[in-house]
Amino acid sequence: MKAKWYGTATIAFSVKGKSILFDPYFPMNPDLPKPNLLELAAYVDIFITHGHFDHLIDVPKVVAAGGGPVFCSETAAETLLREGVKEKDIRVIKPGDEVERGPFKVTVFKGKHIRFDLKLILQTLFNRRVALYRHNLKSLLKASLRYPKGEVLVFLIEAEGKRVLQLGSLSLDEQERYPEKFDLLALPYQGRSDLLSYSPQYISRLRPKAIYLHHFDDSFPPVSSPVDVEPFISEMARDFPGTKVIHPEVFETVSF
């Protein structure tokens, strides 16, 4: 199986020329490379982890260019319908569902969104980047109101004997029973000031063979921020030496 990261939480998984896409988004930051719209629209199946704007706002343009159908929660589906996506292009899914698309079997689990800590909120609000990127603030506020989170979904992707657990936010539901012994954990590394001490609890719970980092880029400043993942990689090598960490470059394809 191969993974390709397009920035933010946008990842495609491919086997034997067939692919599925997760959370397509085009970054607001002009310093970051943007995915090619037609490349994203070429993906036949799109899965959405939750309804926040950085996971959903660009889905209508991808569908309009030929992508889809879109598999998402009821809340995300309602948002997409309001934003002009046709009902025929939407498939509502929920925890417990299994979706088979070509060589892929996708099982849906209940997820949870990371809770932003006070230190991160204060660091974001009282930062010179607010003035530097003030032109983004109005559109970010509008987007946050128009795109409610809704239910957060976690996906187990199975194909070619490989198993991948795809997260769109760095948290798990306390009551959900997640699969064991999977090959890759797609881990979004963003959302708290204490990520280094916060994330090991989930590594200990899931025990993946490898971790594929994403969502660590500065895609919608000043709300987002670039995250240095090197301390996490060093800590993983020390505390979880059997778990490989993949730190992809944007648009890089990785085989695993």
C-alpha positions as CSV (number, residue, x, y, z in Angstrom):
1,M,0.0,0.0,0.0
2,K,1.1,3.6,-0.7
3,A,0.3,6.8,1.1
4,K,0.5,10.3,-0.4
5,W,0.2,13.4,1.8
6,Y,-1.1,16.6,0.1
7,G,-0.8,18.8,3.2
8,T,-3.1,19.4,6.3
9,A,-5.1,16.2,6.8
10,T,-5.3,15.3,3.1
11,I,-4.0,11.8,2.4
12,A,-4.6,9.3,-0.3
13,F,-4.0,5.6,0.1
14,S,-3.4,3.5,-3.0
15,V,-3.1,-0.2,-4.0
16,K,-2.8,-1.6,-7.5
17,G,-3.8,1.6,-9.2
18,K,-6.9,2.1,-7.0
19,S,-7.1,4.9,-4.4
20,I,-9.2,6.6,-1.8
21,L,-8.8,10.1,-0.5
22,F,-9.3,11.6,2.9
23,D,-10.2,15.2,3.9
24,P,-9.2,17.2,0.8
25,Y,-8.2,20.8,1.6
26,F,-6.3,23.6,-0.1
27,P,-4.2,25.6,2.4
28,M,-4.8,29.3,2.9
29,N,-1.1,29.9,3.5
30,P,0.4,31.2,0.3
31,D,3.8,29.9,1.3
32,L,2.6,26.3,1.2
33,P,2.1,24.3,-2.0
34,K,-1.5,23.7,-3.0
35,P,-2.7,20.3,-4.4
36,N,-3.7,20.1,-8.0
37,L,-7.5,20.3,-8.2
38,L,-7.8,17.8,-11.1
39,E,-5.5,15.4,-9.3
40,L,-7.7,15.4,-6.2
41,A,-10.9,15.2,-8.4
42,A,-9.5,12.0,-10.0
43,Y,-10.1,10.1,-6.7
44,V,-13.3,8.2,-7.1
45,D,-14.0,7.8,-3.3
46,I,-13.6,10.6,-0.7
47,F,-13.9,10.0,3.1
48,I,-14.3,12.8,5.6
49,T,-13.2,12.4,9.3
50,H,-15.3,15.4,10.6
51,G,-16.9,18.6,9.5
52,H,-14.5,21.3,10.4
53,F,-13.6,23.7,7.5
54,D,-10.0,22.4,7.1
55,H,-11.5,19.0,6.3
56,L,-14.6,19.9,4.4
57,I,-14.7,23.4,2.9
58,D,-13.0,22.4,-0.4
59,V,-14.9,19.2,-0.9
60,P,-17.6,20.9,-3.1
61,K,-15.0,22.1,-5.6
62,V,-13.4,18.7,-5.7
63,V,-16.8,17.0,-6.3
64,A,-17.7,19.7,-8.9
65,A,-14.4,18.8,-10.8
66,G,-15.4,15.2,-10.9
67,G,-14.4,13.6,-7.5
68,G,-16.5,11.6,-5.2
69,P,-18.8,10.2,-4.0
70,V,-18.2,11.6,-0.5
71,F,-18.5,9.3,2.6
72,C,-19.2,11.4,5.7
73,S,-21.2,11.9,8.9
74,E,-24.7,13.2,8.9
75,T,-23.6,16.7,10.0
76,A,-21.0,16.9,7.3
77,A,-23.5,15.7,4.8
78,E,-25.9,18.5,5.8
79,T,-23.1,21.0,5.4
80,L,-22.2,19.7,2.0
81,L,-25.8,19.9,0.8
82,R,-26.1,23.5,2.0
83,E,-22.9,24.2,0.1
84,G,-24.3,22.9,-3.2
85,V,-23.1,19.3,-3.3
86,K,-25.8,17.1,-4.8
87,E,-27.4,14.4,-2.6
88,K,-26.4,11.7,-5.2
89,D,-22.8,12.5,-4.5
90,I,-23.0,12.0,-0.7
91,R,-23.1,8.8,1.4
92,V,-23.9,9.1,5.1
93,I,-21.9,6.8,7.3
94,K,-21.7,6.1,11.0
95,P,-19.6,4.1,13.5
96,G,-20.1,0.4,12.9
97,D,-20.5,0.7,9.2
98,E,-18.3,-1.2,6.7
99,V,-17.7,0.2,3.2
100,E,-16.1,-1.8,0.4
101,R,-14.8,0.1,-2.5
102,G,-12.7,-1.8,-5.0
103,P,-9.7,-3.4,-3.1
104,F,-10.5,-1.3,0.0
105,K,-12.5,-2.3,3.0
106,V,-13.2,0.7,5.3
107,T,-14.6,0.2,8.8
108,V,-16.0,3.2,10.6
109,F,-15.3,3.8,14.3
110,K,-16.3,6.6,16.7
111,G,-13.7,9.2,17.1
112,K,-13.1,12.3,19.2
113,H,-11.7,15.8,18.5
114,I,-8.6,17.1,20.3
115,R,-9.4,19.6,23.0
116,F,-7.4,22.8,22.5
117,D,-5.6,23.7,25.7
118,L,-5.6,27.2,27.2
119,K,-1.9,27.8,26.6
120,L,-2.3,27.1,22.9
121,I,-5.3,29.4,22.7
122,L,-3.4,32.3,24.4
123,Q,-0.3,31.7,22.3
124,T,-2.5,31.9,19.2
125,L,-4.4,35.0,20.2
126,F,-1.5,37.0,21.6
127,N,1.0,36.6,18.8
128,R,2.4,38.9,16.1
129,R,1.1,36.4,13.5
130,V,-2.4,37.7,14.2
131,A,-1.4,41.1,12.7
132,L,0.7,39.5,10.0
133,Y,-2.2,37.3,8.8
134,R,-5.1,39.6,9.8
135,H,-6.5,39.4,6.2
136,N,-7.4,35.7,7.0
137,L,-9.3,36.3,10.1
138,K,-12.7,37.2,8.6
139,S,-12.8,34.2,6.3
140,L,-11.6,31.9,9.1
141,L,-14.3,33.1,11.5
142,K,-16.9,32.7,8.8
143,A,-15.6,29.2,7.9
144,S,-15.6,28.1,11.5
145,L,-19.2,29.0,11.9
146,R,-20.4,27.5,8.6
147,Y,-18.6,24.2,9.1
148,P,-19.6,22.6,12.5
149,K,-17.5,19.6,13.6
150,G,-20.3,17.1,14.0
151,E,-19.5,13.5,14.7
152,V,-15.8,12.6,14.5
153,L,-15.0,9.4,12.6
154,V,-12.0,7.1,12.7
155,F,-11.4,4.8,9.8
156,L,-9.7,1.4,9.5
157,I,-8.6,0.9,6.0
158,E,-7.8,-2.7,4.9
159,A,-6.3,-3.7,1.5
160,E,-3.6,-6.0,0.2
161,G,-3.1,-7.5,3.7
162,K,-2.3,-4.1,5.2
163,R,-4.3,-2.3,7.9
164,V,-4.3,1.5,8.4
165,L,-6.0,3.5,11.2
166,Q,-6.8,7.0,9.9
167,L,-7.4,9.8,12.4
168,G,-8.4,13.3,11.5
169,S,-7.8,14.7,15.0
170,L,-5.5,13.6,17.7
171,S,-7.9,12.1,20.2
172,L,-9.8,8.9,20.7
173,D,-13.2,8.1,22.2
174,E,-12.8,6.5,25.7
175,Q,-15.5,3.9,25.2
176,E,-14.8,2.9,21.6
177,R,-12.9,-0.4,21.0
178,Y,-10.4,0.2,18.3
179,P,-8.7,-2.5,16.3
180,E,-5.4,-4.0,17.3
181,K,-2.3,-5.0,15.4
182,F,-2.5,-2.6,12.5
183,D,0.4,-1.6,10.2
184,L,0.1,2.2,10.2
185,L,-1.5,4.9,12.3
186,A,-2.1,8.1,10.4
187,L,-1.6,10.6,13.2
188,P,-2.6,14.4,13.0
189,Y,0.1,16.2,15.0
190,Q,-1.6,19.6,15.7
191,G,-3.9,21.1,18.3
192,R,-2.2,21.5,21.7
193,S,0.8,23.2,23.2
194,D,1.8,20.0,25.0
195,L,1.7,17.5,22.1
196,L,4.9,15.8,23.2
197,S,3.4,14.8,26.6
198,Y,-0.1,14.5,25.3
199,S,0.3,12.1,22.4
200,P,2.1,9.0,24.0
201,Q,-1.2,7.9,25.7
202,Y,-2.6,7.2,22.3
203,I,0.5,5.4,21.1
204,S,0.4,3.2,24.2
205,R,-3.3,2.5,23.6
206,L,-3.1,1.6,19.9
207,R,0.5,0.2,19.6
208,P,0.9,0.7,15.8
209,K,3.8,-0.8,13.9
210,A,4.4,2.6,12.3
211,I,3.1,6.2,12.5
212,Y,2.5,8.4,9.6
213,L,2.4,12.1,10.7
214,H,0.2,14.7,9.0
215,H,-1.6,18.0,9.8
216,F,1.6,19.5,11.3
217,D,1.8,22.2,8.7
218,D,0.8,25.9,9.0
219,S,-2.1,25.7,6.5
220,F,-4.5,28.4,7.9
221,P,-2.5,31.0,9.8
222,P,-2.8,32.6,12.3
223,V,-5.0,29.9,13.8
224,S,-2.7,27.1,12.7
225,S,1.0,27.0,13.4
226,P,3.9,25.0,12.1
227,V,4.7,22.1,14.5
228,D,8.2,20.8,15.0
229,V,7.8,17.0,14.8
230,E,11.5,16.2,15.5
231,P,11.1,16.1,19.3
232,F,8.2,13.6,18.8
233,I,10.3,11.5,16.5
234,S,13.2,11.4,19.1
235,E,10.8,10.6,21.9
236,M,9.2,7.7,19.9
237,A,12.7,6.3,19.2
238,R,13.4,6.3,22.9
239,D,10.1,5.2,24.4
240,F,8.6,3.1,21.5
241,P,11.7,1.8,19.7
242,G,9.7,-0.8,17.8
243,T,7.4,1.8,16.2
244,K,8.7,3.5,13.0
245,V,7.8,7.2,12.5
246,I,7.2,8.5,8.9
247,H,7.6,12.2,8.5
248,P,6.4,12.8,4.9
249,E,7.2,15.7,2.7
250,V,4.2,17.3,1.0
251,F,3.2,15.4,-2.2
252,E,5.6,12.6,-1.3
253,T,4.4,9.0,-1.9
254,V,5.5,6.5,0.7
255,S,5.2,2.7,0.4
256,F,4.7,0.7,3.6
